[in-house]
Amino acid sequence: MIQTAKTGCSLRGGAVGPGRLYRVSLAIDGDARPHIAFVSEASDHLMYGFRNSSWQFEEVPTEAGLFAGSVRFPAMKLYRGDLEVEDVFKWRPHFCYQAGLALKHLAKQPRRDNPAAGAVWKKHFEEVDPVQVTEKGWYATLDFDRAQDNTMRIAYFDELPGAAKRQLRLATMTQSFEPGVPNTWTVDVIDGGDVLGEFPALARTISGGGAISYFERNARQLKICMFGPFPESPAVEVVTGDVDNDDVWSSVGASFQFKFCIAYGSGGKLRYATRTGINTFDIQDVDSGGRWPSLAFDDNGTVHIAHVAGGTLKYATAATGN
């Protein structure tokens, strides 16, 4: 259970955009510095910030890494770079988002042909899944494989205009370490039925598996789909049916005790669910708010959560015994 009280702060750099098309992403680097990405209410541009002694923010040049444009469904993760020889490639931010109805990826990192020049956006832009009748990149979220750190995966839905069906898709990146050689992407449909899920969140584990939490609109349930090297994979469980929001965003992570934990908002509160057994979850109220939560564990096992309350972006940390 959460053992210490939250530590809240108000973050500057632009108001968080309203509505169902936005997400706040939080990640913690190896020096325990928080990094946050969100969409500006004023411009619909993607904002990225990190904290040293104070918060520093910049607009992300989402149009081919050259200039900022309007985006939807952004998500961010930091690349741990455990297999990298040079430290300059570690803890760099990677983003996925929808722009022009397609799924796109962008990173801020050094160029491999000149790593000493510092981190740049240019030349680190990719169109992962182009629009082909169906829109791509709805509710996109990404994470890196903790068992083989160079593997990135993006979970998202496609959307066929005028149809009630959606497909859950998973894009997997094979990273190139050679200057001038592009990364390659493989896209798989992992749920092609009458999917009415929304707002997926993705977490990876050290065993090579992972979990996706999402809101199922028909049943009004928060669910989790777990996958990996076990016979029942993929396994779907209901985290809770006690939701009273029209839209339930969540964020999932794997604790240092190998338990899946989900932060979500319901009833005007930020809530924290821990999977304690098969179809069993311990749920706690953490704070008021809970809109667009993003959960991350640092290298000490401390949980960090960013979320929105009344239009204010909030940040909370707590030690956890789970």
N, C-alpha and C positions, 0 to 999 in steps of 0.2 A: 504494500500500500504506500501511497505518498506520505512521507514522514515529515517534510518541512513545508512551511508556508511558501506560497508563490512570491516572487519578487517582480512586481510590475513596473513598466516604464513606458512612457509615450515616445514613439519614434517619429522624427521629422523627416522631411524629404518629399512631401506631397501626400495628399489624402488618398486613401485606398479607394479604388473605383467601386461603385455600388453594383448590385445586380448579380445574377447567377453565372456570369461568364468569367469571373475573376477568381484568383487564388493568391494566397500569401504563401511563399516558400521560405523555409528557414533551414539553414545548414550550419554545422559547427566544424571549424577546421582543427588541425592538430595542435594549435596553440590556444584552443578553447575560445576563439573569436567567433561571434555570430555573424552570419551572412544572411541577408534577406532580399527577396525579390517580390515585386508586386506591380500592379498596373496603376498608373496615375489617373485619378478621376478627371483631371483637367485635360489630358491629351490622349488617353488610351495608349500611351507609350509604356513600355516595360522599364521599370526602375530597378536598379541593383545597388545595394549598399552593404557595407561591412563596418564593424566597430573596432577601433583601437582605443584611444582615449576618448574619442567622440565618434559619432556616426558620419560616414561619408557616402554620398549617393551620386549616381550618374545614370543618364538615359542609356539604354542598351540599343545599339544600332542593329535592329532586327531585320532591316532590309539589306540582305546580302552582307551583313557586317559592316555596312558603309554609313547608313543613316537610320534614324529611328522612324518606325511606322506603327500603325495601329495593330494590336495583337489581341487574341483571346486565348483563354486556357493556358496561361504560362505556368511552368514549373521549373525549379532549379535544384541541382545537386552539386556537391563538390567532388572532384575526382581525387581519390586518395593517392593514386599513383604508386602503389606498393611495388610494382614491377619496374618502375622507372629507374634508370641509372642516375639521372640528374634531378636534383631536388626542385629545380625551377618549374617542372611540370606538375608538381604535386599541389593539391588543394586548390585547383583552379575551378571556377564556376562554369557549369554547363546548363543550358536552357533548352527546353522544348516548348513549342507554342504553335497555335494555329494562326496563319496569316495567308490571305488569298485563298482560303478554303482548303489549304494543304497543311500537312504536318511538317514542321521545320525544326532544325537543331542548330544551336550556336554556342560557341565556347569563347572564353577569354583566356588565352594561354600563349606561351611563346611559340614562334614558328620553329619547326625542327631543323630548318636549314640555317637558323640564326638564333639559337636559344638565349644567348646573352643579351639580345636586344630588348628583352622584357615582354610582358604579356600584351597581346593585341587581339582585337576582334576580327580584323580583316583576315580572310583566307580560312576562317574556321566556321563557315556557314554551310549548311547542307539542307536540301529538300529531301526529307525522309520518305514521305508517302504522298505523291501528288494527287490532286483531285481528278477523278475519272468517274463522272456521273455522281458518285457519292462524295460528300465532303469528308475530309480526313482531319484528325486531330482534336475531335471533341473531347473535352475534359482530360487532356493529355497530362501524363505524369511520368517521371523517369526515376531510375535508380541504377547504381552500379552493383555488379556482382561482387559480394564480399569474399567469395571463395576464389574467384578469378577476376581480380579487380579491374581488368581492362575491358570487361564486357558490360556495356550499357544496354538497358532495356527501357522501352517506353510503352506504357499501357494507355490505351485510348479507345474511343468509340468512333465508328464512322456514322454518317447520318445521310440517309437517302431522303431528299426533300419530298414531302407529301406522304411518306410512309411511316407506319408506327413501329417498324422493326429497326433494331440497331445490331451491329456486330462489334464484339469486343476484340480488339486487335492488339498484338504484341510485336513491337519492332525491336530487333536485336542488332547491335552494332559490333562489328569486328574492327577494332582500331588498328590503323596502320601506324607503324613506327618509322616508316621510311619517308624522308622529305620528298614532297611532290606526289606521293602515292595516296589517293583518297581512301577514306574509310569505306567499308561496305556494309549494307543494311539488308537484313532478312525480315520480312513481314509475314506473320502468321495470324490467321483468324482463330482465336481460342474459344470463342463462344459465338456461334453463328445462328443461334436460334432466335426466338422472339424475346430478345434482350431488351429489357426496360430499365436497366441499371444506369446510374448516372454518377458522376463525380468520383471516379476511381482514384485510389491512392495505392502506391506500390512500395513494397519494402523487400529487400533481399536478405538472405541469411548466409552464414559462413559455410553451410552445407551445399550451397548452390541452388537452394530452393528459394521460396519467397511467398508473399501474400499480397492480395489486392483487396482492399476494403472499398465498398461502394454502397450507394443508396439505391434500393429497388423500389421504384415509384408505385407499382401496382399494389404490392403488399405493404408499402410504407414501412420497410424494414431496413436496418443497417446490417449489411452482410459482409462476410470475409471469405475469400477464396484462397486456399492455401495450396501450393504446388511445390514439387520437389522430388527427391529420390525416396519416396515411400509408396507402398502399394496402393493406397487409396487416392493418390493424386490424380486430378485435383479434387479437393474436398471443400464443400461450401457449408458454412454455418451461419446462423442468425445471431448477430451480436446482441441486438435488442429490437423489439417492436414498439418500444416506448419512445416514439418520436412524434413531436407535434409541430414540426416545421414542414413547409412545402418543399424546401430544399435542405438536405442534410449533407454537408461537406464533412469529410473525415480525413485523418492522416494516420497511417499505420507504421509501426516500427517493431523491431525485435530487440528486446531488452538483453542485458548481459546474463540474465537467468534463462535465456532461450524461450521467453514467452512473448507472444505477439501482444502488442499494446496499441490501442486505438484512441485517438483524441477526436472528439466530435462535438457539435453544438446541438442542443435541443432544449426547448423551453426557456430560451434566453440565457442558458448556462453552458460553460465549457465543461465537458465531461470526459472522463478518462477510464477506459475499459481495459482490463487485463484478462487475457485468456488463461484460465486456471485449470482447464480440463476440457474434455470433449463436450462441445455445446454448452460450456460453462464460462461465464465472464463475471468478474468483479468490477462494478461500475461505481465511480466516485464523482461527486460534484467538485470542481476545482475553482471556478471563478465565474463571474457574470460575463456574458458575451458568447464566445464560441463560434463566431462566424469565420469561415475559411481558415480553419486551424492548420498548422504545420508542426509536426512533431519530429524531434531529432534527439538521438543519444550521443553524448560526447564520449571521449575515450576513457573517462572515469565512470561511465554508466549513469551519469546524471541526465535526467530528461529535461529537454528544453521545448517550449511550446510558444509559437507566435499565433495570435488570433485577433479578431476584430470585435470590439464592443462599442456600440453606439457611434460608429464611424471613426473610432480611434484604434490605431494599430497597437496592440499590447504584446508584451513579452514576459514570459514566466519561466522560472526554473525551479526544480525541486529534486532532492535526493529521493531515490526510490528503492524500496527493499524487495521489489518483485524481480 
